[in-house]
Amino acid sequence: MGYRIDINHAGCITCGICMDVCPVEALDMSRPDHPGIETGPVGGRPLPWAMERPMQVGECIGCGICVRECPPAVMSITELRGELVPLAERQGPIERPTSVAADEAWLPLSAVTREALKPVHPTPWGSLFPWRTRSRPQPWQAWTTMVDEGPATPKAPCQLACPAGTDAGRYVGLVAQGRYDEAYQVAAEVNPFPSVCGWICTAPCESACRRGVLDEPISIRTIKRFAVEHGKLPKVPKPQKARSEKVAIVGGGPAGMAAAWYLARLGYPVTVLEAMPVPGGMMAIGIPEYRLPREVLQEELQRILDAGVELKLDTAMGRDFTLPDLERQGYKAIFLATGASKSRRLGVPGDDQRGMIPATRFLKEVNLGENPVLTGDVIVVGGGSTAMDAARSAKRSGAASVSIVYRRGRVDMPAQAEEVEAAEREGIAILEGLAPKEVVGRDGDVVALRCEVTKPGAKPDDGGRTPWTPTGESRELPATAILVAIGEEPDPSILPEGAGIEVSGWAGIVADPNTLATGRAGIFAGGDVVSGPKTIIEAVAAGRRAAGSIHEYLSGARDGEAEIMRTVKVHTPAEATLRLDIADRPRVHAPLPVVDTANFKATQQGFAEDAARTEASRCFRCDAVYGCPSVQVAKGRGPADSRIGGPSAAHAPVAAATSLTPATPPSRQLNQGGAQ
């Protein structure tokens, strides 16, 4: 398991740049074993300092710097799963001198050879392309990049995977160093809900984590929660400019409150109008307290209000005000962020009987303290997060038994695996391969759910999701109540006819995907009301994009989001040295929560300090490795091991370490570029 560096030797010009720029010393240059053209008249022997071709001698972290900077573009990186990456031995005279202290930077190739990267070097391309080397300001950086496209510093995969662009690698690195205040500030710079996300984010960053190729991804979400719980944020500064243009935001969920936060930071007077008696949208009324403690959400909402945002609760569009009302009140821009909280009906015969309950309505009653009571056998239909929340809440609301019915297999469920596992630990049955066919009733009350049994078909050649088809068999499950969680959609009734805003066929507001502008001047829309149900972090990203577009509309700014980022950016001192541990290390997990279905109290623990710093230290630091002047490998397969007192793992046979558990996904090749 790991990353294999592949080189097309037919096109290699033996320049040694790849070895020079590799931050973890994964590359060396082989020595010729026969005379070459460069020997000339000196006796026809191999020159002791000559280079022949690049070789992988250490564990690669997949950063892609060598691929990005290879002049003839003959390098690629391939993920290997289920087998160890073969490593060659270090090569004689080019090997780093043993006199160099372990805490010093990796010596560039030209320091130990007579040929690489001279200040004046014949161009290998003649007049077609100049050879642009320069003086070396840092030990590892020995060239002027020949890459014209792409950012100067490629972003880490975790940051690219985050819809809001959170610089996860930076706050993980700060936690590893014990700099918790700075870590919290970095986590909060592009997301006003870092604590909420530390509890319940779906963590797409972890799926993209390069560390997952070597062993397991970094526990980024739990590290974020630790940073929030152990760090402090400074007081929100006053905006540099107080603006007069008022902005109204309809909907106080994550998209609306995020937009309000960024607009307030730019100096706009902002009013949020929320139909519910509490702010937060589905964070407040859709997610049970055992998953997201109320004080966690309230603290982050209060921080937004403290920035100068006005909040009006129990104020619904279409009931208490209209769009023309807001325009008459002097609001120069309006952002519609009303979400998608309307549950879809089951759509089978009998689904209108008593006992058929939309899961979102049930969760709202739970979270608003209405204490709904369930009895007997309860069935939840669906496989997403709402279904899991409804099932676990039903257990806490008195149901004798709770079963989740899903028409496909468990691996197809959109809910996170940890949510499904938590439901099972609480005694909830997961019934897969059952497609609801009819709701059976007696005297208008639900008594059972009749399902058709399904089975998986052949896996498609394109690798898509395996289809599940009916078998012709049926199964009847007794039920006193059925909670429907097969999806949510926006409520189009908030927009009366003649509003001048287009609504899609599935009831979502139509808005420009880039600017979030609707067909009516000055009115923007974003979040779930446009996209359909998404994650909290995606809603936050939509809120920031809307704030940027509104700023452009009101002020004439050319790039509103860029101005937002300049306002909220947290500057941390550059790291002079990175110390990486790339040995096989197990992922650190937070303790399992205590199973307690008697109440809604949260029992999920976070990291203790030692665990947080240990886990954070596993990070490859893809965010900083490209530009750090000194990168040291503390442990890991390859030449670094020989400098810390132990035998070099690079010299060990590959088969000796085959005890690693093979993973099932096939290998895949990374595209050329810095951040993949």
C-alpha positions in Angstrom: 0.0 0.0 0.0 1.2 3.5 -0.8 2.3 5.5 -3.8 4.6 4.2 -6.5 6.6 6.7 -8.6 6.8 5.7 -12.2 9.3 7.2 -14.7 9.4 6.8 -18.5 13.1 6.3 -18.7 13.1 6.7 -22.5 12.2 10.4 -22.1 14.2 11.1 -18.9 17.0 13.7 -19.3 18.8 12.6 -16.1 18.6 16.1 -14.7 18.1 15.1 -11.1 15.4 17.7 -10.4 13.0 15.1 -9.2 15.5 14.0 -6.5 16.3 17.5 -5.6 12.7 18.6 -5.1 11.3 15.5 -3.3 10.5 16.7 0.2 10.6 13.2 1.8 13.8 11.9 0.0 11.8 9.2 -1.8 14.0 9.5 -5.0 17.6 8.8 -5.7 19.7 8.5 -8.9 21.2 5.2 -9.9 24.9 4.9 -10.7 26.0 3.5 -14.1 27.7 0.1 -14.1 29.2 0.5 -17.6 31.1 3.3 -19.4 29.0 6.1 -20.8 29.4 8.7 -23.4 30.4 11.2 -20.8 33.6 9.3 -19.9 35.3 10.7 -23.0 39.0 9.9 -23.2 39.6 9.3 -19.5 39.8 5.6 -19.7 36.4 4.3 -20.5 35.3 3.7 -16.9 32.0 4.6 -15.3 32.4 8.0 -13.6 31.8 7.7 -9.8 29.7 10.9 -9.8 27.6 10.3 -12.9 23.8 9.8 -12.7 21.9 7.3 -14.7 18.1 7.3 -13.9 15.8 8.2 -11.0 14.8 5.4 -8.6 12.3 5.3 -5.7 14.1 4.5 -2.5 11.6 5.8 0.1 7.9 6.1 0.9 6.2 8.6 -1.4 3.5 10.9 0.1 1.8 11.5 -3.2 2.4 15.3 -3.2 3.2 15.3 -6.9 6.0 17.9 -6.7 8.3 15.7 -8.8 5.5 15.2 -11.4 4.8 18.9 -11.5 8.4 19.9 -11.9 9.8 17.2 -14.2 11.0 19.2 -17.3 10.2 16.5 -19.9 7.1 15.4 -18.0 7.9 11.7 -17.8 6.8 11.0 -14.2 3.6 9.8 -12.8 2.3 8.6 -9.4 0.2 5.5 -8.9 -1.8 4.5 -5.8 -1.1 0.9 -4.9 -3.7 -0.9 -2.6 -3.2 -4.4 -1.4 0.6 -4.5 -2.1 3.6 -2.8 -0.8 5.5 -0.3 -3.0 8.8 -1.8 -4.0 11.8 0.3 -3.0 15.3 0.3 -4.4 18.5 0.6 -2.3 20.3 3.9 -1.9 23.0 4.6 -4.4 26.6 4.9 -3.4 28.3 8.3 -3.8 25.1 10.3 -4.2 23.8 9.2 -0.8 23.4 12.0 1.7 26.7 12.3 3.7 26.6 10.7 7.1 28.2 13.8 8.6 25.0 15.8 8.0 23.1 16.2 11.2 19.6 14.7 11.3 18.0 18.0 12.1 19.4 19.7 9.0 17.6 20.1 5.7 17.9 17.5 2.9 20.9 18.3 0.8 20.3 19.1 -2.8 21.7 16.8 -5.4 24.2 19.4 -6.6 25.8 19.4 -3.1 27.0 15.8 -3.5 27.5 15.5 -7.3 29.4 17.7 -9.8 26.8 17.8 -12.5 23.3 18.6 -11.4 21.7 22.1 -11.6 24.8 24.2 -12.3 24.1 28.0 -12.5 25.0 27.7 -16.2 23.8 24.6 -17.9 23.5 23.7 -21.6 19.8 23.6 -22.5 18.6 20.1 -23.4 16.0 21.6 -25.8 18.3 24.0 -27.8 16.6 27.3 -28.5 13.1 25.9 -28.1 13.0 26.2 -24.3 15.5 27.9 -22.0 16.9 26.1 -19.0 15.9 28.4 -16.2 17.9 27.5 -13.1 18.7 30.1 -10.4 20.5 30.6 -7.1 19.3 28.4 -4.3 17.6 30.5 -1.5 16.6 27.3 0.4 18.4 24.0 0.6 15.7 22.0 -1.1 14.5 24.6 -3.7 17.1 24.6 -6.5 15.2 25.6 -9.6 12.7 28.1 -11.0 9.5 26.3 -11.8 8.9 25.5 -15.4 5.1 25.1 -14.7 3.1 28.0 -16.1 -0.4 26.7 -15.3 -1.9 26.1 -11.9 -1.4 27.8 -8.5 2.1 28.6 -7.2 1.3 26.4 -4.2 -1.0 23.5 -5.0 -3.8 23.0 -2.4 -3.9 19.8 -0.4 -6.5 17.2 -1.4 -8.4 17.7 1.9 -8.9 21.4 1.2 -9.9 20.7 -2.4 -12.5 18.2 -1.2 -14.1 20.6 1.3 -16.9 22.5 -0.3 -16.0 25.5 1.8 -12.3 25.2 1.1 -11.3 24.7 4.7 -7.5 24.6 5.1 -7.6 21.3 7.1 -4.0 20.5 6.8 -3.0 23.8 8.4 -5.2 23.4 11.5 -4.2 19.7 11.8 -0.6 20.7 11.7 -1.2 23.4 14.3 -2.9 20.9 16.6 0.1 18.6 16.3 2.3 21.5 17.5 0.0 22.3 20.4 -1.1 25.7 18.9 -4.8 25.3 19.6 -5.9 28.9 19.4 -4.4 29.3 15.9 -5.9 25.9 14.9 -9.4 27.0 15.9 -9.0 30.3 14.1 -7.9 28.5 10.9 -10.8 26.1 11.1 -13.2 29.1 11.5 -11.9 31.4 8.8 -14.0 30.0 6.0 -16.7 28.4 8.1 -18.7 30.1 10.9 -19.8 26.6 12.2 -16.5 24.8 12.9 -17.8 23.3 16.1 -20.9 22.0 14.5 -18.9 20.5 11.7 -16.5 19.0 14.3 -19.5 17.0 15.6 -21.5 16.1 12.5 -19.7 17.0 9.2 -19.7 14.3 6.6 -16.0 14.9 6.3 -15.4 14.6 2.5 -11.8 15.8 3.4 -11.1 12.4 5.0 -12.2 10.5 1.9 -9.6 12.5 -0.1 -6.8 12.3 2.5 -3.6 11.0 0.9 -2.7 9.3 4.1 -5.5 6.8 3.4 -3.4 5.2 0.7 -0.6 4.3 3.1 -2.8 3.2 6.0 -5.9 5.2 7.1 -7.1 8.8 6.5 -6.4 11.4 9.2 -9.4 11.9 11.7 -9.7 15.4 10.5 -13.2 16.0 11.8 -12.4 14.9 15.3 -9.2 17.0 15.3 -11.3 20.0 14.4 -13.6 19.3 17.3 -10.6 19.1 19.6 -9.3 22.4 18.3 -12.6 24.1 19.0 -12.9 22.6 22.4 -9.3 23.5 23.4 -8.7 26.8 21.6 -10.1 30.3 21.8 -11.2 32.7 19.1 -10.4 36.4 19.3 -13.2 39.0 19.5 -14.7 39.7 16.1 -13.2 42.9 14.8 -15.3 45.8 13.6 -15.6 46.0 9.8 -13.2 48.4 8.1 -16.1 50.1 6.4 -19.7 50.6 7.5 -22.0 50.3 4.5 -25.5 51.7 4.2 -27.1 49.1 1.8 -29.4 46.8 3.9 -29.6 43.1 3.1 -32.4 40.7 4.0 -31.8 37.0 4.4 -34.8 34.7 4.4 -34.0 31.6 6.3 -31.7 31.2 9.3 -30.1 27.8 8.4 -26.5 27.2 7.6 -26.6 28.9 4.2 -28.5 32.0 5.5 -26.5 32.4 8.6 -23.2 31.9 6.8 -24.2 34.6 4.2 -25.2 36.9 7.1 -21.8 36.4 8.8 -19.7 37.2 5.8 -21.9 40.2 4.8 -21.6 41.6 8.3 -17.9 41.1 8.2 -17.9 43.3 5.1 -19.9 46.0 7.0 -23.4 45.5 5.6 -26.4 45.8 7.9 -28.0 42.4 7.7 -31.4 41.1 8.9 -32.2 37.3 9.0 -35.9 36.4 8.9 -36.5 32.8 10.2 -39.9 31.1 10.2 -39.1 28.8 13.1 -39.0 29.9 16.8 -35.2 29.1 16.8 -32.4 29.9 14.4 -30.2 27.3 12.8 -32.5 25.6 10.3 -32.1 21.8 10.1 -29.1 22.1 12.4 -31.5 23.1 15.1 -34.7 21.3 14.3 -33.5 18.3 12.2 -30.5 17.0 14.1 -31.1 15.4 17.5 -29.2 16.7 20.5 -27.3 13.5 21.1 -25.5 14.1 17.8 -25.3 17.9 18.1 -25.5 19.4 21.6 -27.6 22.6 21.6 -25.1 24.7 23.4 -22.5 23.9 20.6 -24.9 25.3 18.0 -26.1 28.2 20.1 -22.6 29.4 20.8 -21.8 29.7 17.1 -25.1 31.3 16.2 -24.5 33.9 19.0 -21.1 34.7 17.5 -22.8 35.6 14.2 -25.3 37.7 16.0 -22.6 39.5 17.9 -21.1 40.5 14.6 -24.1 42.8 14.2 -26.6 40.5 12.5 -30.3 41.2 13.3 -32.5 38.1 13.8 -36.3 38.0 13.6 -37.8 34.6 14.6 -41.3 33.3 13.9 -41.3 35.4 10.7 -42.4 33.4 7.7 -42.3 34.6 4.1 -45.8 34.4 2.6 -47.4 34.6 6.0 -45.8 37.6 7.7 -44.2 39.3 4.8 -43.6 39.2 1.0 -40.7 40.0 -1.3 -42.3 43.4 -2.2 -42.6 44.2 1.5 -38.9 43.7 2.0 -38.1 45.9 -1.0 -40.4 48.6 0.3 -38.6 48.4 3.6 -35.4 49.5 1.9 -33.5 46.2 1.5 -31.2 46.5 -1.5 -30.6 42.8 -1.8 -32.4 39.6 -0.6 -31.0 36.1 -0.2 -33.5 33.3 -0.2 -32.1 30.4 1.9 -35.3 28.6 3.0 -33.9 25.1 2.8 -35.6 21.8 1.8 -37.5 20.5 4.9 -40.6 19.2 3.2 -40.7 15.3 3.4 -41.6 13.4 0.3 -44.5 11.0 0.6 -44.0 7.3 0.3 -46.1 7.1 -2.8 -47.7 3.7 -2.3 -51.3 2.6 -1.6 -52.4 3.4 1.9 -49.7 6.0 2.6 -52.4 8.5 3.8 -53.5 6.6 6.9 -53.0 7.7 10.5 -49.5 6.7 11.7 -47.8 7.8 8.5 -45.4 10.5 9.8 -42.9 12.6 7.8 -39.5 12.1 9.5 -38.6 15.8 9.3 -41.9 16.7 11.1 -41.2 14.1 13.8 -37.6 15.4 14.3 -38.8 19.0 14.5 -41.2 18.1 17.3 -38.4 16.3 19.1 -36.0 19.1 18.8 -38.5 21.9 19.7 -39.2 20.1 23.0 -42.7 18.9 22.1 -41.8 15.4 23.3 -43.7 13.2 20.8 -44.4 9.7 22.2 -44.3 6.5 20.1 -45.3 3.0 21.1 -45.1 -0.5 19.6 -43.3 -1.4 16.5 -42.0 1.6 14.5 -40.6 1.4 11.0 -38.4 4.0 9.4 -38.2 4.0 5.6 -35.0 5.4 4.1 -31.3 5.1 4.3 -29.9 8.6 4.8 -28.9 10.7 7.8 -32.5 11.7 8.4 -33.6 8.1 8.5 -30.9 7.3 11.1 -31.8 10.3 13.2 -35.5 9.5 13.1 -34.9 5.9 14.0 -32.6 6.7 17.0 -35.0 9.4 18.1 -38.0 7.0 17.9 -36.1 4.6 20.2 -35.7 7.5 22.7 -39.4 8.4 22.3 -40.8 5.2 23.6 -40.9 2.8 20.6 -40.8 -0.9 21.7 -38.8 -1.7 18.5 -37.4 0.2 15.6 -36.5 -1.1 12.2 -35.0 0.7 9.2 -36.3 -0.5 5.8 -34.1 0.2 2.8 -34.7 -1.0 -0.8 -31.0 -1.5 -1.5 -28.0 -2.9 0.4 -26.3 -1.4 3.4 -23.3 -0.2 1.4 -25.7 1.8 -0.8 -27.1 3.8 2.1 -26.3 7.5 1.8 -25.9 7.8 5.6 -22.4 7.7 7.0 -21.2 4.3 8.1 -20.7 5.5 11.6 -24.4 6.6 11.8 -25.6 3.2 10.7 -23.2 1.5 13.2 -24.5 3.7 16.0 -28.1 2.8 15.2 -27.3 -0.9 15.3 -25.5 -0.5 18.7 -28.7 1.0 20.0 -30.7 -2.1 19.0 -32.2 -0.8 15.7 -32.6 -3.4 13.0 -31.3 -2.6 9.5 -33.5 -4.4 7.0 -32.0 -4.2 3.5 -33.4 -5.3 0.2 -37.0 -4.4 1.0 -39.0 -2.0 -1.2 -42.2 -0.6 0.3 -45.2 -1.8 -1.8 -48.3 -1.0 0.3 -49.2 0.4 3.8 -51.6 -2.0 5.4 -54.3 -0.3 7.6 -57.2 -1.1 9.8 -59.9 1.4 10.5 -57.7 4.1 9.0 -54.7 3.3 11.2 -51.4 1.8 10.1 -50.9 -1.8 11.2 -48.2 -3.1 8.8 -45.9 -2.3 5.9 -45.9 -4.7 3.0 -42.6 -4.8 1.1 -41.3 -6.5 -2.0 -38.0 -8.3 -1.5 -35.2 -7.1 -3.8 -31.8 -8.6 -4.7 -28.6 -7.2 -6.2 -28.1 -7.7 -9.9 -24.9 -7.8 -11.9 -22.4 -5.0 -11.2 -22.2 -2.6 -14.2 -19.1 -2.6 -16.3 -18.6 1.1 -15.7 -18.3 0.6 -12.0 -21.5 2.3 -11.1 -23.9 1.4 -8.4 -25.2 -2.2 -8.4 -28.9 -2.3 -9.3 -31.4 -4.1 -7.0 -34.3 -5.8 -8.7 -37.6 -7.3 -7.3 -37.6 -11.1 -6.7 -41.4 -11.5 -6.7 -41.4 -12.3 -3.0 -43.1 -10.1 -0.4 -42.7 -9.5 3.3 -45.1 -7.9 5.8 -43.8 -6.0 8.8 -46.0 -5.1 11.7 -46.0 -1.4 12.5 -47.9 1.1 14.7 -46.2 4.0 13.0 -44.1 4.5 9.9 -41.6 7.4 9.7 -40.9 8.4 6.0 -37.4 9.6 5.3 -37.0 9.0 1.6 -35.9 12.6 0.8 -36.8 16.2 1.3 -37.6 19.0 -1.1 -38.2 22.8 -0.9 -41.7 24.2 -0.3 -42.7 26.2 -3.3 -45.6 27.8 -1.5 -43.3 30.5 -0.2 -43.2 32.1 -3.6 -46.5 33.3 -4.9 -47.3 33.6 -8.5 -45.9 36.7 -10.1 -42.8 36.8 -7.9 -40.6 36.8 -11.0 -38.5 33.9 -9.7 -38.4 30.6 -11.6 -39.1 27.4 -9.8 -37.8 24.0 -11.2 -39.9 20.9 -11.8 -39.0 19.5 -8.4 -39.9 22.8 -6.6 -36.4 24.2 -6.2 -35.6 27.9 -6.9 -33.7 28.3 -10.2 -30.5 30.5 -9.7 -27.4 31.1 -11.6 -24.9 28.4 -10.5 -22.0 30.9 -10.2 -23.6 34.0 -8.8 -26.8 32.5 -7.2 -28.7 35.3 -8.8 -32.4 34.6 -9.6 -34.3 36.1 -12.5 -35.4 39.0 -10.4 -32.8 41.8 -9.9 -31.3 42.0 -6.4 -32.7 38.6 -5.3 -30.4 35.7 -4.8 -31.0 32.1 -3.7 -28.8 29.3 -2.5 -28.4 26.3 -0.3 -30.9 23.4 -0.2 -33.7 25.5 -1.7 -31.7 25.6 -4.9 -29.7 22.4 -4.8 -31.9 20.1 -2.9 -30.8 18.5 0.4 -27.1 18.7 0.8 -24.6 18.8 3.7 -24.1 21.6 6.2 -20.6 22.4 4.8 -22.1 22.7 1.3 -24.7 25.1 2.6 -22.0 27.2 4.2 -20.2 27.3 0.9 -23.3 28.4 -0.8 -23.8 31.1 1.8 -20.4 32.5 1.3 -20.8 32.5 -2.5 -24.1 34.4 -2.1 -22.4 36.9 0.2 -19.7 37.5 -2.4 -22.2 37.9 -5.2 -24.4 40.3 -3.2 -21.3 42.3 -2.4 -20.5 42.5 -6.1 -24.0 43.6 -6.9 -24.1 46.3 -4.2 -20.6 47.7 -4.4 -19.4 46.9 -7.9 -16.6 44.7 -6.5 -15.0 42.5 -9.1 -14.5 39.4 -6.9 -16.7 39.4 -3.8 -15.5 36.1 -2.4 -11.9 37.2 -2.7 -12.7 40.3 -0.7 -14.4 38.1 1.9 -11.4 35.9 2.2 -9.0 38.9 2.6 -11.3 40.0 5.5 -11.5 36.7 7.3 -8.1 35.1 6.5 -6.0 34.0 9.4 -2.3 34.5 8.9 -0.1 32.0 10.8 3.7 32.1 10.8 5.3 30.0 8.0 6.8 26.8 9.2 10.5 26.6 8.7 10.6 22.8 9.3 8.2 20.0 8.8 8.8 16.7 10.6 6.8 13.9 9.0 6.1 10.4 10.2 5.3 8.2 7.2 5.6 4.8 8.9 2.5 2.6 9.0 0.4 4.0 11.9 -3.1 3.0 12.9 -5.7 5.7 12.9 -6.6 7.1 16.4 -10.3 6.8 17.1 -12.3 8.6 19.7 -13.9 6.3 22.3 -17.2 4.8 21.3 -20.2 6.6 22.7 -22.1 5.1 25.6 -25.3 3.5 24.5 -28.1 5.3 26.4 -31.5 5.5 24.7 -33.2 6.7 27.8 -32.6 10.4 26.9 -31.2 12.7 24.2 -28.0 13.6 25.9 -24.8 13.5 23.8 -22.4 10.7 24.8 -19.9 10.9 21.9 -16.5 11.9 23.4 -13.8 13.7 21.4 -10.0 13.3 21.6 -7.9 13.6 24.7 -4.9 15.9 24.1 -2.4 13.1 23.6 -4.7 11.3 21.2 -5.3 14.5 19.2 -1.7 15.4 18.8 -0.7 11.8 18.0 -3.3 11.6 15.3 -2.5 15.1 13.9 1.1 14.0 13.7 0.2 11.4 11.1 -0.6 14.1 8.6 1.5 14.3 5.4 1.1 18.1 5.5 0.2 18.3 1.9 -0.8 21.9 2.6 2.8 23.0 3.4 5.2 20.4 2.0 5.4 22.1 -1.4 7.0 25.3 0.0 8.6 24.4 3.3 12.4 24.9 3.2 13.1 21.9 5.4 11.2 18.6 5.4 12.4 15.8 7.6 11.1 12.2 7.7 11.1 11.0 11.3 10.0 7.5 10.5 8.9 5.5 7.5 10.1 3.0 4.9 13.1 4.3 3.2 16.4 6.1 3.8 15.2 8.2 6.7 15.1 5.2 9.0 18.9 4.7 8.7 19.5 8.2 10.1 17.6 7.7 13.4 19.6 4.7 14.6 17.8 1.8 13.1 18.4 -0.3 9.9 17.2 1.2 6.7 13.9 -0.2 5.7 14.8 0.6 2.1 17.2 -2.3 2.2 14.6 -4.8 3.5 13.0 -7.1 1.0 9.5 -6.0 0.0 8.0 -9.4 0.9 9.1 -9.0 4.5 6.4 -6.5 5.3 3.4 -8.3 3.6 1.5 -8.5 6.9 -0.4 -5.3 6.0 -4.0 -6.1 5.4 -4.7 -5.8 1.6 -7.4 -3.3 0.6 -9.9 -4.2 -2.1 -9.9 -1.0 -4.3 -7.7 -1.3 -7.4 -4.7 0.9 -8.0 -5.3 4.1 -9.9 -2.9 6.6 -11.5 -2.8 10.2 -10.4 -2.9 12.9 -13.1 0.2 15.0 -13.5 0.0 18.1 -11.3 0.8 19.3 -7.8 -2.4 18.5 -5.9 -4.5 15.5 -6.9 
